[in-house]
């Protein structure tokens, strides 16, 4: 069983009472191995965004006419947009944790060069991400943006 919850602690406590004791007895006949869940970069980011996003109830207008495939708009997110989104989410997290000095490492040379001012931002969407990231960076006592070549980043992933 792969989980990020402390089930082993809960189910092996001698002081269990009521329903938990019943569950522990019923589950004891099975060979269950508890393995802590390893972090998955994309899953961590998704979980963070879900926790930190203000969720407004969606209004459902009822069934709609089926659309022709040509009428369905395409949604394309570039790697650079994803890099900016991850950076902004990380900056939001460390700001919430009270961090004063932060080093941001990214494997997109273009994004790191844009943030450091070495090159300009031309895409309208990236301009908005860039402005948000720069504004957030000003909220720290010190922010350093460093490019990490993808090869070194992938190597670090294999070691972790």
Secondary structure, DSSP 8 states (H G I E B T S, - for coil): -EESS-HHHHHT-TT--THHHHHHHHHTTS----EE----HHHHHHHHHHHHS---------------GGGS------HHHHHHHHHHHHHHHHHHTT-SEEEEEES-HHHHHHHHTSS---SHHHHHHHHHHHHHHTTSSEEEEEE--HHHHHHHHHH-
